[in-house]
Amino acid sequence: MPSGPLSLPARLCLLAWDTDPARLSPLVRAGALAELARRGLLTDDDGIATPVDLDSRTGDAVLDGLLELARESFPHRWRTWVTLHARLTLDAVREQLVAEGLLRAEKHRVLGVFPSVDHVLADTARADALRREAHRVLAGAVPVGSVPEPTLTALALASAAGLPPAPDGSSYDRRGEALTHRAGSSAPAFAAVLRELRAGLTTAAPMPSFTRGR
């Protein structure tokens, strides 16, 4: 199985895999938005997510698809983009993970008639490792200053969505605030975007519902 670095939306998809797609979609979208902001391809214009130009590409199909959607749409606030057509980004990430061998697409028919596809983990060890790391960081076992940047941003977003839940079912969001501060400490503009995305996730996430296939 591939062992290279995961994109931010792919990392969040695997980290929070065992949850309802309605809850997972905004988190994965927020990860894609954060990555585009971190790369300077989406900038903040008084709370509006604004493409810097019409031509830039990342080479990542998920990010480029979202960037194109932002260019073709009316201007929207970051919080709006967290949920607006968010399932498109989740679907693109799942296709990417299938191509990389981390997910497996299983075709079947609903009621024996309607074609459908369930996505299941093909690399459970990778997802379990991400989840263990998340719990260690969010529980405070790792100093915030020692957490690498990709993990900082991923867990700042995930904690705002209540994912992953603590063992007692509570939220790690207080720790997420410290991670957010650290993630944006060297880039005030990115910090502002991250706070907007976290706010969007806090209001978007429905109550937890855990499933295995989707």
N, C-alpha and C positions, 0 to 999 in steps of 0.2 A: 504493500500500500504506500502511497505517497507520504513522505514525512517532511516536506518542505513547509515554509511558512504559509499560513492561511491568510487570506484577505480578512479585513475586519468584519464584513457582513457574513462571510463563510464561518468565521470563528464563532460569531454569535449564534448562527444557525445551529451549529453542532453543540455549543454549550447549553442551549435552551431547547434541545431537540424534543424532549419529552413534555411538550406543552401544546396546547391547542393552537392551530395555525392562526386563528384570529388574534392570539396574543403574541405569537412569534413574528408575524408579518411586520408590525410596527418596529419591533426591536431590530430586525434585519435591515429594514429601510433606514432606521436611524444610524446603523453602522455604516451603510453606504453613503449617507449624507455626510457623516463625520469624516469618512475617508476622503471624499471629494473636497471638503473644506480644508482638511489637513494638507492636501496636495495643492491648494490654492486655485482649484478649478471652479468651486462655488465660493463666493464671498458674501459677507453679511452687509447688507445695505439697509440699515435701520430696521433690522429684524426680518428682512426679506432675503431669501436665498437667491443669489444672483449669479448666473454663469458669467465667467470673465470674458468669454469670446464664443464664437460660433464654430471653431475649428479644432479645439484641443481634444485629444483622446488620451486614454490611459492604457489601452491595450487589454483591458479587462472588460469582458462583455457585460458584466453586471453593472459596473460603474459607468461605462459608456452608455448603456441603455438608459440609466437614470439621468445622466447628464443631458442626453438628447430629449428626454421627456421634459426636463426642466426648461430647456431652450424653447420647446414647442408650446409650452403652456403659459397661461397667464401667471404673472408673478404671485408667489405665495410665501407666507411666513414659514420658517423652519418647522414650527409646530404643526402646521397644516400638512407639510410634506411627510411628516412621520406616518400619517395614516392614508393620505391621498393615493389611491391605486397601489397601496403598499404590497398587495399580493403579487403584483407583477415582479417586484424585486425578489420576493421570496421564491417565486417560481424559477426565476433566472438563476438564483443561487443554488437551488436544488439541482437544476440541470448541470450546473458547473460541478457540483460535488459528485453527481453521478458520473460525469466524464472523468473525474479524477479518481474514481473508485472508492470514494468515502461513503456514498449512498448507493443503494440499489433500487431501481425502478421495477416494481412488480405489477404487471398488467392483469386485470381481471374484469369481470362484468357484474354490474350491480343488477340484482334481480334476474341474473342470467341473460340480460339484454344490453344494458348500457355500458359501453367501455369505460373503464376508469383505471387509474394508476395510483398505487400506494408507494410511498418512498420509505424505505427502511434503512437503518444504519448497516453499512457493510464493514465499517471499521469502528467497532464499539470501544476498542482500547483508546483510540484518539479522542473520542467524545468523553470517555470516563476520565482521561487525564486532564482535559480542559476543565471538567467539573470539579475534580479534586483541587486543582490549582485555584479555581475561583473560590471555593470554600475556605482554603487556607488564607488567601489574601483578604477576603471579605470578613473573615472571623478575626483578623488582626494578627495572625501568626507570622506575617511578613511585614516589615516596616514599609510604609508607603514610599519612602525614598528609595527602596530597593526594587520596587516593582517596575518592570520594563514598560516602555511607552505603549506598545500595542495592547498589553494587558490592562494598563491604567484606563485607557479609553473604553475598551470592551466592557470592563466591569463597572465603570462609571455609568455606562448606558444600561447594562443589564440590571444593576441594582435599582435603578429608577423604575424599571418594569417589574420589580419584585422577583427577579430571577438571578441566579437560582435561589429558591427559598432556603432559609436557614433550617437546620434539622428540627427545630421546634415549630417550624411553620411561619416564623416571623420574617421580617424584611431586613436586609443588610443595608438599607438606604443611608443610614447615618455614616457608615463607613464609605459608602459611595460618594458622599459629599466631599470627604477628604481626598478620595481618588480623583474626583473632578477638579478640585483645586490644584492638585499636583499635575494632572494632565495638561492643564491650561496655564501653568505657572510661567512658562517661557514664551507663550504666545497669547496675549490678551484677546485678540480677535477670535482665536480658536476657542478660548475659554467661554466667550459669550455665546458662540454657536453651541458648544457642548451643554451649556446651561439651558438653552432653548430646547434642544433635543431631549434633555432629561425631563423638562417640564411637559413636553408633548407626550413622552412615554408614561409619565405619571398619570395623566388624564386619559390616555388611550387604552391602557391595559385593563381588560375585563378580569373577573375573578379567575383564579387558576383552574385549569381543567387539563388533566394529564392523559395523554394518549401515546400509542406507539407508532402507528403507521399514518401516513397522510399523503 
